[in-house]
Amino acid sequence: MRTALVREPSSRLADGIVTHIGRSEIDLSLARAQHMAYADALASAGWEVYPAPAADDCPDSVFVEDAVVVVDDLAVLTHPGAPARRGEVAGVEQAVLELGLRTARITDPGTLEGGDVLQVGTTVYVGRGGRTNAEGIRQLRDLLAPLGRTVVAVPLGEVLHLKSAVTALPDGTFLALPHLVPTGLFPAVRPVEEEGGCHVVPLGGDRVLLAASAPRTAELLGDLGFTPVVVDIGEFEKLEGCVTCLSVLVSR
């Protein structure tokens, strides 16, 4: 099973939270078109696109990754560090149950958002910052230990989520913005200069999804032997979104 969980943008998308950047005007029609093109890119790469129930009263609900962390057949429902986002989790729980996954959840006083969780092999890196706390990381570590996963906490600076600063290529090397994350915690780091260049989603084989805002990184990936799949997510980048947070890939 290769399923990509997505969620349509809320009509209140323009009210989404911004933390480390200034607020910009959002074109909702364009955002919806970009989201459809993003889902089409996933489908073209062989992923069955599965929509979570819409959450129109939750402005940030399109960033579906923050509500759940999927490891093997376990879906860990998060407890977002932003209280306004906690209403997003119920609909995602419904979706993962429909997909036949087991569920567990992070509970108060723990906080955890999926954008802080980067899985590479059996290692799970978890950013500790404004949205995910030490107790949330401890709970995740306890849940994933029976699955053979090692959880590594990563202290964050002025960045929304861990995967806002670092992600991994299919060969296990990392793309990172060195000024936002302690790169010494990761093996084989390739520093990038474009902000969008450190956000990639491995789609299978040599295909790697990344944003149109990182053309130099796309060229680099091509030189390294990967096939860049480029999507324009400019409206979501205005809300500190990136290609990773618009889907949850479930492979079983």
Backbone as a ProteinNet text record, in pm:
[ID]
protein_1_A
[PRIMARY]
MRTALVREPSSRLADGIVTHIGRSEIDLSLARAQHMAYADALASAGWEVYPAPAADDCPDSVFVEDAVVVVDDLAVLTHPGAPARRGEVAGVEQAVLELGLRTARITDPGTLEGGDVLQVGTTVYVGRGGRTNAEGIRQLRDLLAPLGRTVVAVPLGEVLHLKSAVTALPDGTFLALPHLVPTGLFPAVRPVEEEGGCHVVPLGGDRVLLAASAPRTAELLGDLGFTPVVVDIGEFEKLEGCVTCLSVLVSR
[TERTIARY]
84.7	0	88.3	66.3	137.3	30.9	-0.4	-109.8	-55.8	-102.8	-65.6	-188.5	-182.1	-290.8	-275.8	-382	-380.9	-509	-515.9	-635.8	-654.4	-774.4	-798.6	-783.6	-741.7	-725.9	-858.7	-852.6	-968.4	-998.9	-1126.5	-1162.7	-1104.2	-1058.5	-996.3	-843.8	-787.9	-643.7	-567.2	-618.6	-548.7	-530.6	-608.1	-595.8	-495.5	-424.5	-327.3	-218.9	-156.5	-55.9	74.1	131.5	268.6	349.7	471.7	552.2	683.1	755.7	889.5	900	789.2	788.4	671.7	674.3	563	444.3	326.5	205.3	192.7	157.1	134.1	-8.1	-59.4	-193.6	-196.1	-299.4	-313.8	-421.3	-388.5	-485	-543.3	-664.4	-722.3	-743.6	-790.5	-812.5	-682	-576	-445.5	-395.9	-416.1	-373.5	-442.5	-571.6	-644.2	-593	-560.8	-505.6	-367.8	-287.1	-155	-167.2	-264.4	-283.4	-325.5	-412.5	-454.6	-335.4	-249.8	-131.7	-34.7	-24.6	59.3	7.2	-124.1	-182.8	-164.3	-175.6	-154.8	-11.3	84.2	224.5	245.2	180.2	189.2	128.7	12.2	-54.9	29.6	91.3	174.1	296.5	338.3	453	411.2	283.1	237.9	173.8	143.5	79.4	-71	-147.9	-293	-327.3	-385.7	-416	-545.3	-536.2	-649.8	-679.5	-797.4	-826.8	-878.1	-817.3	-872.6	-995.6	-1090	-1207.6	-1167.3	-1236.9	-1207.2	-1230	-1152.3	-1167.5	-1169.5	-1281	-1286.9	-1272.8	-1304.3	-1292	-1149.8	-1058.8	-918.3	-830	-785.5	-712.7	-589	-517.9	-391.9	-408.3	-532.1	-555.5	-496.9	-469.8	-408.1	-270.7	-205.9	-74.1	-92.6	-141.5	-190.9	-81.1	42.8	152.6	163.6	124.5	143.7	52	-53.4	-152.7	-122.7	-29	-5.9	134.2	193	321.5	297	325.3	300.7	433.2	442.1	560.3	509.8	547.1	495.6	342	279.1	132.2	74.5	159.2	115.6	103	-12.4	-34.5	-36.7	62.8	69.7	1.9	-112.8	-186.8	-120.7	-94.7	-14.3	-98.6	-28.6	-90.6	-20	-72.4	0.4	36.8	156.9	200.6	124.6	65.2	-21.8	-163.9	-218.1	-351.5	-459.2	-447.9	-548.5	-552.6	-450.2	-443.3	-490.7	-525.5	-559.9	-689.4	-777.4	-899.8	-878.9	-758	-729.3	-713.9	-687.1	-644.5	-759.2	-881.6	-992.5	-1019.8	-1023.4	-1050	-938.9	-814.8	-702	-707.9	-751.4	-770.4	-870.6	-979.3	-1078.3	-1014.6	-931.8	-870.7	-774.9	-689.7	-591.9	-659.5	-769.3	-845	-905.6	-954.8	-1008.2	-900.6	-775.5	-664.1	-614.6	-675.5	-641.1	-520.6	-482.5	-367	-406.9	-314.9	-331.4	-305.7	-362.5	-340.4	-291	-214.4	-174.7	-174.1	-157.5	-158.3	-64.1	-17.7	58.5	-41.5	-17	-112.4	-46.3	-129.2	-85.9	-14.1	97.2	154.9	250.7	254.8	338.6	280.2	366.6	325.2	416.7	359.8	436.1	360.6	431.3	374.4	457.1	388.3	455.1	563.8	556.8	662.4	796.1	795.5	919.8	978.8	917.4	958.8	1012.5	1139.8	1207.4	1255.1	1199	1234.4	1335	1446.1	1549.2	1593.5	1550.9	1579	1511.6	1587.9	1531.2	1556.8	1611.1	1634	1524	1471.4	1366.5	1419.1	1447.1	1493	1370.9	1371	1256.4	1304.9	1255	1293.4	1226.6	1307.7	1254.2	1259.2	1141.9	1136.7	1004.3	951.3	829.9	704.2	702	581	589	709.1	728.5	816.2	770.7	848.1	911.3	988.6	1062.3	969	855.8	761.5	699.3	670.3	618.5	718.9	846	951.7	964.1	955.8	964.5	852	730.3	617.4	635.4	682.8	704.6	811.8	917.2	1024.1	967.6	883.1	824.2	734.4	662.3	571.4	645.9	760.8	832.2	939.4	980.1	1083.4	1044.5	918.1	881.6	887.9	892.6	901.4	1046.7	1140.8	1281.9	1335.6	1269.7	1314.3	1392.1	1494	1571.4	1535.1	1492.5	1451.9	1566.8	1601.3	1708.7	1648.7	1660.6	1609.3	1706.7	1650.2	1729.9	1684.5	1771	1731.7	1719.7	1613.3	1587.9	1604.9	1642.6	1649.9	1525.7	1546.8	1436.2	1380.5	1313.6	1255.4	1129.4	1029.2	900.4	909.3	960.9	969.1	1105.8	1140.6	1265.7	1273.6	1164	1169	1154.6	1146.5	1163.1	1310.1	1399.1	1542.5	1623.6	1570.5	1647.4	1553.2	1583.1	1516.3	1621.6	1579.7	1675.9	1643.6	1747.8	1735.7	1724.1	1682.6	1668.6	1797.1	1914.1	2039.8	2086.1	2001.6	2036	2115.8	2153.2	2218.4	2112.3	2156.5	2064.6	2086.7	1977.3	1982.2	1943.7	2026.1	2002.4	2040.6	1973.3	2012.3	2096.2	2228.1	2315.7	2290.6	2238.6	2219.7	2093.5	2011.8	1886.7	1884.1	1980.9	1976.4	2120.7	2146.7	2282.4	2318.2	2387.6	2412.6	2500.7	2573.3	2658.2	2581.5	2450.7	2368.9	2331.1	2359.7	2319	2442.2	2445.2	2556	2537.7	2648.1	2646.1	2550.1	2578.5	2493.5	2542.6	2447.8	2475	2409.6	2485.5	2425.7	2363.4	2250.7	2186.6	2165	2148.6	2130.8	1984.6	1911.2	1771.2	1686.9	1599.2	1518.2	1435.8	1374.4	1295.3	1378.1	1509.5	1596.7	1619.7	1590.1	1609.9	1482	1376.6	1249.3	1229	1247.1	1224.1	1142.7	1067.4	989.7	1032.4	1099.6	1131.8	1002.9	983.2	859.4	874.2	995.1	1021.5	1116.3	1204.8	1304.3	1392.5	1416.7	1503.3	1424.6	1293	1210.3	1204.3	1222.2	1223.9	1138.7	1039.7	950	1011.7	1009.1	1054.8	984.2	997.7	923	990.6	907.8	957.9	1043.8	1036.5	1115.9	1262.8	1301	1439.9	1498.4	1509.3	1557.7	1702.3	1787.8	1928.4	1941.5	1857.7	1859.8	1807.8	1704.9	1654.6	1764.6	1842.9	1954.4	2058.3	2086.6	2182.2	2133.5	2004.8	1951.7	1963.3	1938.1	1955.7	2099.1	2194.4	2336.2	2374.7	2303.5	2332.9	2266.7	2189.3	2127.1	1982.6	1924.5	1783.4	1697.2	1568.6	1473.2	1386.5	1410.6	1330.2	1186.6	1091.3	950.1	914.7	897.2	886.8	741.6	700.4	564.5	570.6	476.5	465.9	371.8	424.7	341.9	356.9	371.5	402.7	304.5	175.5	76.9	93.3	135.8	156	288.2	386.3	512.4	492.4	389.5	357.7	313.1	276.6	234.9	336.8	461.7	571.2	550.3	470.4	449.3	555.6	571.2	665.4	610.2	681.5	628	604.5	681.3	666.8	535	489.6	377.8	241.1	236.4	108.4	61.6	135.8	93.3	157.3	101.4	159.9	164.5	284.9	297.8	295.1	204.8	185.5	223.6	329.8	378.3	383.7	305.4	298.6	306.9
-118.9	0	123.9	211	340.2	449	504.5	600.2	733.8	840.9	976	1043.2	1067.7	1135.2	1285.4	1350.6	1495	1553.3	1685.6	1752.1	1883.4	1907.5	2027.3	2153.5	2264	2389	2439.4	2493.3	2555.8	2688.8	2725.6	2858.3	2969	2932.9	3029	3021.6	2968.7	2950.5	3079.2	3192.1	3318.9	3352.1	3285.6	3308	3213.9	3135.9	3042.1	3111.8	3035.5	3091.2	3119.6	3235.9	3264.5	3299.7	3246	3258.9	3332.3	3293.5	3348.1	3436	3461.7	3547.8	3645.2	3750.1	3843.6	3784.5	3835.2	3786.6	3848.2	3764.2	3806.8	3771.2	3841.9	3812.8	3676	3598.2	3464.7	3467	3409.8	3392.2	3251.4	3241.3	3110.7	3027.7	3090.5	3015.9	2957.7	3037.6	2989.5	2879	2895.8	2792.1	2660.2	2665.4	2541.6	2478.9	2561	2507.6	2445.7	2510.9	2455.9	2324.4	2316.5	2193.5	2078.8	2106.9	2004.5	1957	2050	2012	1929.5	1963	1886.1	1742.3	1727.2	1593.1	1517.4	1586.5	1523.1	1472.4	1548	1504.8	1376.8	1367.6	1245.3	1126.9	1150.4	1043.2	998.1	1093.1	1058.4	976.8	990.1	913.2	778.5	744	611.8	604.3	718.5	719.9	736.5	656.7	672.5	786.2	891.1	1008.9	985.1	1000.3	972.6	1098.1	1159.1	1282.5	1258.8	1325.8	1329.3	1419.1	1397.4	1484.1	1630.8	1715.5	1858.4	1912.9	2014.5	2081.7	2231.1	2277.7	2414.9	2517.9	2478.9	2572.8	2578.6	2501.8	2499.7	2555.5	2679	2743.2	2667.5	2601.7	2535.1	2387.4	2340.1	2195.8	2135	2216.9	2163.5	2103.8	2150.6	2098.6	1970.1	1869.3	1746	1669.4	1686.8	1613.1	1640.7	1759.8	1795.2	1718.5	1657	1589.9	1443.7	1382.7	1239.3	1202.2	1104.7	1046.3	897.7	850.2	710.8	634.9	527.6	440.6	296.9	232.9	98.9	102.4	22.8	20.6	102.4	184.5	264.3	411.1	469.6	612.2	679.4	762.1	834.7	970.1	986.2	1111.8	1213.3	1329.6	1425.8	1511.4	1588.4	1688.8	1819.8	1894.7	2011.1	2112.3	2168.8	2271.4	2401.2	2423.8	2539.5	2497.8	2544.4	2499.8	2516	2619	2642.7	2531.2	2446.3	2340.6	2205	2195.9	2064.4	2009.2	2094	2045.3	1973.7	1980	1915.7	1764.5	1717.2	1577.9	1479.1	1514.1	1417.9	1365.9	1452.7	1408.3	1321.7	1352.1	1270	1132.6	1127.8	998	913.2	972.1	899.3	842.9	923.7	881	764.2	770.4	662.4	533.5	544.4	424.6	361.7	445.1	393.6	324.6	368.2	306.4	179.7	144.3	20	27.7	148.4	163.9	154.4	104.5	113.7	258.1	297.9	434.4	438.6	541.6	580.3	731.8	793.3	938.9	998.6	1118.8	1200.7	1275.2	1275.5	1336.3	1446.4	1535.6	1644.8	1589.1	1645.3	1773.7	1766.6	1652.1	1641.6	1717	1780.1	1839.1	1786.6	1764.9	1715.6	1747.6	1797.6	1818.7	1740.9	1681.7	1593	1658.6	1791	1860.1	1856.7	1819.6	1806.8	1666.7	1575.8	1434.8	1395.5	1359.8	1319.1	1175.6	1085.2	943.9	910.2	852.3	808	669.2	568.1	431.1	402.5	350.4	320.9	432.9	544.6	660	763.3	814.6	916.1	1040.9	1144.1	1271	1355.6	1415.4	1494.5	1629.7	1735	1869	1911.2	1965.3	2021	2172.4	2233.7	2378	2434.4	2527.4	2596.2	2512.3	2403.5	2323.9	2185	2136.4	2001.4	2011.5	1952.7	1963.3	1829.6	1832.2	1713.4	1599.1	1629.5	1524.1	1460	1538	1480.9	1387.1	1426	1340.9	1212.6	1224.5	1105.1	1007.8	1058.8	971.8	905.4	981.3	922.6	814.5	839.6	739.7	609.3	619.8	500.8	425.7	498.5	435.3	365.7	422.4	369.9	266.6	258.8	161.3	18.3	-25	-161.7	-185.6	-80.4	-93.2	-87.3	-86.2	-87.2	47.1	154.1	287.7	354.5	429.9	510	656.1	722.1	861.9	951	1048.8	1143.6	1283.4	1348.4	1484.7	1584.2	1683.6	1785.1	1922.7	1998.1	2132.2	2226.8	2307.3	2398.5	2543.4	2626.5	2769.3	2838.3	2945.6	3025.8	2964.9	2851.8	2783.2	2711.4	2703	2649.6	2502.4	2420	2275.1	2223.7	2104.1	2042.7	2034.3	1986.5	1968.6	2098.7	2210.9	2341	2370.4	2290.7	2316.3	2200.6	2076.7	1962.2	1849.7	1785.3	1662.2	1571	1450.3	1351.2	1306.5	1281.3	1225	1072.4	1007.4	861.1	786.6	847.3	778.6	798	863.8	880.4	1004.9	1082.9	1210.9	1316.2	1423.4	1524.8	1657.9	1726.7	1863.7	1954.2	2054.1	2133	2278.5	2364	2503.2	2510.2	2521.6	2505.4	2606	2723.9	2824.2	2799.3	2700.4	2675.4	2545.1	2457	2325.1	2279.3	2210.2	2161	2043.9	2071.7	1970.7	1856.6	1876.6	1770.1	1648.4	1661.8	1547.9	1456.3	1500.2	1423.3	1380.7	1256.4	1214.8	1267.5	1292.1	1322.1	1435.1	1554.9	1671.5	1747	1783.3	1872.8	2007.4	2109.7	2240	2298.2	2365.4	2434.4	2579	2664	2806.5	2848.8	2783.5	2818.2	2759.7	2840.5	2789.7	2669.1	2677.2	2565.8	2444.9	2463.4	2354.7	2247.5	2277.7	2174.9	2095.8	2119.9	2049.5	1955.7	1826.6	1729.7	1612.7	1551.3	1431.3	1320.5	1216.1	1102.8	1030.9	1015.5	957.6	812.5	759	623	625.8	528.3	527	649.3	713.4	831.8	962.4	954.7	1075.7	1146.1	1276.5	1357.8	1481.8	1501.9	1617.2	1737.6	1852.9	1975.6	2095.6	2209.7	2329.7	2403.1	2471.5	2551.8	2668	2702.5	2812.3	2776.7	2653.3	2609.1	2555.5	2639.2	2588.9	2541.8	2607.1	2563.9	2428.4	2404.2	2272.9	2165.7	2198.2	2101.5	2063.9	2163	2135.3	2047	2075.1	1992.1	1848	1829.2	1693.9	1619	1690.3	1628.3	1585.1	1669.3	1635.7	1514.4	1495.7	1382.5	1253.2	1260.1	1140.2	1120.1	1217.6	1209.4	1275.7	1244.7	1308.2	1403.7	1534.9	1630.2	1636.8	1632.2	1654.1	1787.7	1890.1	2027.1	2072.1	2128.1	2179.5	2321.7	2403	2540.4	2540.6	2571.6	2578.9	2716.8	2818.4	2952.4	3007.1	2978.4	3030.7	2967.7	2842.2	2774.4	2816	2851.4	2900.5	3032.7	3108.3	3232.3	3205.3	3080.4	3038.9	2944.3	2952.6	2868.4	2721.7	2692.9	2555.9	2512.7	2382.8	2328.8	2197.7	2134.8	2016.4	1900.6	1894.8	1782.9	1788.1	1907.2	1917.1	1906.3	1898.6	1891.1	1747.6	1650.1	1509.9	1423.6	1304.8	1199.1	1075.1	1025.2	907.5	781.1	692	565.2	452.8	380.8	272.8	145	45.9	-80.9	-199
0	0	0	-96	-103	-109.5	6.1	17.7	65.6	3.6	44.8	104.8	233.9	303.7	284.4	236.2	216.1	274.3	276	328.3	253.5	204.7	124.8	209.4	146.8	221.8	277.3	397.5	459.4	390.8	390	338.1	424.7	545	637.1	633.5	525.8	515.2	547.5	505.5	527	674.8	762.1	906.3	971.8	891.1	945.9	1025.9	1115.7	1206.7	1131.4	1155.7	1111.4	1235.7	1243	1364	1340.1	1237	1215.4	1091.7	1023.8	906.1	918.4	837.1	833.3	758.9	787.5	721.3	582.6	485.3	347.6	307	208.3	158.6	90	117.7	60.2	-47.6	-162.6	-271.2	-256.7	-202.1	-172.3	-297.9	-404	-528.9	-580.7	-576.3	-621.2	-528.3	-398.6	-303.9	-334.2	-362.6	-394.2	-522.7	-621.4	-746.2	-721.7	-640.6	-609.4	-532.7	-444.9	-368.4	-459.8	-555.2	-651.1	-733.7	-775.8	-854.2	-770.2	-642.6	-550.2	-540.6	-521.7	-513.4	-644.6	-756.2	-886.7	-900.7	-846.6	-852.9	-773	-658.6	-578.5	-653.6	-714.4	-788.5	-907.4	-974.7	-1090.3	-1051.1	-924.8	-875.1	-817.9	-831.8	-790.7	-654.2	-594.2	-463.3	-479.6	-405.7	-404.2	-309.2	-362.1	-280.9	-203.5	-71.8	16.9	97.6	79.3	150.4	292.1	387.6	523.3	521.7	614.4	619.5	630.8	556.9	561	701.6	735.8	865.7	838	784	735	846.1	969.5	1080.8	1136.7	1076.4	1121.1	1009.5	1019.8	909.6	862.1	954.9	920	886.6	872.4	859.5	733	631.3	508.9	538.2	645.6	682.6	763.9	695.2	757.4	830.6	789	851.3	1001	1044.2	1184.1	1278.1	1225.3	1310.2	1336.7	1263.9	1280.2	1234.1	1302.9	1264.2	1239.6	1118.3	1083.8	1077.8	1156.2	1157.8	1143.6	1033.5	1003	1004.9	1090	1091.2	1207.1	1270.2	1384.7	1345.2	1372.5	1352.7	1489.1	1514.9	1641.9	1622.8	1685.4	1677.1	1768.7	1717	1790	1884.3	1964.2	2051.6	2018.2	1919.7	1868.6	1976.6	1961.2	2053.5	2038.7	1921.4	1901.4	1938.1	2050.2	2092.4	1986.3	1903.3	1800.3	1697.1	1693.1	1592.1	1643.9	1769.2	1825.1	1769.3	1718.7	1657.7	1525.4	1470.5	1341.7	1354.5	1475.9	1492.1	1472.3	1514.5	1511.5	1370	1271.8	1135.8	1079.7	1117.6	1073.7	1139.3	1264.5	1330.7	1251.9	1209	1129.5	1003.6	936.6	810.8	831.1	934	952.1	996.9	1070.7	1105.6	980.1	888.1	761.7	679.9	696.2	625.5	694.4	808.2	876.6	967	1007.7	1095.4	1242.3	1324.3	1468.8	1510.7	1623.4	1668.8	1812.8	1839.9	1974.5	1973	2089.1	2085.9	2189.3	2156.8	2249.9	2337.5	2467.5	2559.9	2642.7	2692.5	2778.3	2903.3	2947.4	2907.2	2788.3	2721.2	2603.3	2485.6	2407.5	2279.6	2170.2	2054.6	1940.6	1813.8	1713.6	1581	1479.9	1381	1286.9	1205.5	1187.2	1114.5	1184.4	1312.5	1388.4	1382.5	1308.5	1309.1	1172.4	1168.3	1045.1	1060.2	978.9	985.9	876.1	916.9	821.7	864.1	791.6	832.9	965.8	1060.6	1192.9	1292.7	1245.7	1332.2	1310.1	1420.1	1413.7	1484	1405.7	1460.2	1494.8	1614.2	1658.3	1707.2	1644.4	1683.8	1813.7	1904.6	2029	2017.3	2009.6	1989.8	2036	1957.1	1997.3	1993	1914.6	1898	1960.2	1986.1	2040.9	2165.1	2275.6	2399.8	2439	2546.3	2589.8	2625.8	2687.7	2725.6	2602.5	2500.5	2376.9	2312.4	2316.3	2260.6	2341.7	2474.1	2558.9	2527.1	2513.8	2482.4	2345.7	2248.2	2115.4	2122.6	2198.1	2212.3	2270	2370.6	2431.9	2334.2	2250.5	2154.3	2040.6	2003.1	1886	1920.1	2046.2	2083.7	2047.7	2070.5	2031.1	1880.9	1802	1656.5	1608.9	1703.5	1667.2	1623.3	1663.8	1624.5	1737.8	1700.1	1793.7	1773.6	1879.4	1870.9	1917.3	1834.2	1863.6	1871.4	1986.1	2002.1	1939.3	1870.8	1803	1851.3	1919.9	1963.8	1844	1844.7	1734	1777	1683	1706	1653	1577.2	1526	1398	1413.5	1299.2	1347.5	1260.1	1302.7	1342.1	1252.3	1273.3	1229.7	1273.8	1231.4	1079.4	1016.4	871.2	794.9	867.3	803.6	778.8	840.6	832.3	776	781.1	733.2	691.9	579	537.6	474.8	439	391.3	249.3	172.7	38.8	47.7	-61.4	-57.8	-25.8	-51.9	-23.2	120.7	203.1	343.7	374.6	273.4	300.3	332.5	398.1	448.1	376.9	348.8	299.5	416	445.4	566.1	547	624.8	641.8	770.2	758.3	874.9	986.5	955	1059.3	1142	1103.6	1173.7	1252.7	1229	1291.6	1318.2	1430.2	1458.1	1367.1	1259.4	1156.3	1204.5	1314.4	1365.9	1413.6	1434.1	1476.9	1361	1238.8	1120.8	1042	993	908.2	765.9	697.7	554.1	517.9	569.1	543.5	420.3	334.2	221.7	253.6	286.4	313.4	186.2	201.3	89.7	128.3	27.6	53	38.8	-51.5	-72.3	40.7	98.8	208.8	166	48.2	-0.9	-38.4	-48.5	-90.1	14.4	140.8	243.6	269.2	190.2	207.8	90	110.4	3.6	56.9	-33.8	-2.1	-98	-51.5	-139.3	-180.8	-310.2	-362.4	-403.9	-394.4	-440.9	-558.2	-564.4	-670.7	-661.2	-776.5	-777	-774.8	-757.1	-762.5	-626.8	-631.2	-509.8	-533.8	-447.4	-457.6	-387.6	-453.6	-388.7	-449.7	-385.6	-424.1	-538.9	-617.3	-728.6	-681.5	-553.5	-499	-481.4	-514.8	-496.4	-627.4	-731	-860.8	-857.6	-779	-773.8	-706.4	-605.7	-539.9	-633.9	-712.5	-810.2	-909.5	-950.7	-1042.3	-974.8	-847.9	-772.4	-764.2	-734.6	-722.8	-854.7	-963.9	-1095.4	-1117.7	-1077.9	-1093.7	-1008.5	-896.5	-807.9	-854	-961.2	-1015.5	-976.4	-907.2	-870.9	-977.9	-975.4	-1065.5	-985.7	-997.3	-920.4	-974.4	-884	-915.7	-851.6	-933.2	-882.9	-879.1	-766.9	-750.6	-695.1	-736.8	-686.6	-566.6	-449.5	-328.1	-263.2	-347.1	-299.4	-197.4	-214.4	-119.4	18.2	22.2	150.2	215.8	133.5	187.9	261.5	224.5	296.3	439.9	468.5	603	666.1	618.1	666.5	633.8	532.3	487.7	388.2	372.7	274.9	219.2	125.9	58.3	154.1	262.6	355.1	431.8	466.6	561.5	495.4	362.6	291.8	268.8	318.2	301	407.3	424.8	507.8	420	393.3	306.8	391.3	354.6	427	332.9	364.8	280.1	361.7	321.6	397.3	301.3
[MASK]
++++++++++++++++++++++++++++++++++++++++++++++++++++++++++++++++++++++++++++++++++++++++++++++++++++++++++++++++++++++++++++++++++++++++++++++++++++++++++++++++++++++++++++++++++++++++++++++++++++++++++++++++++++++++++++++++++++++++++++++++++++++++++++

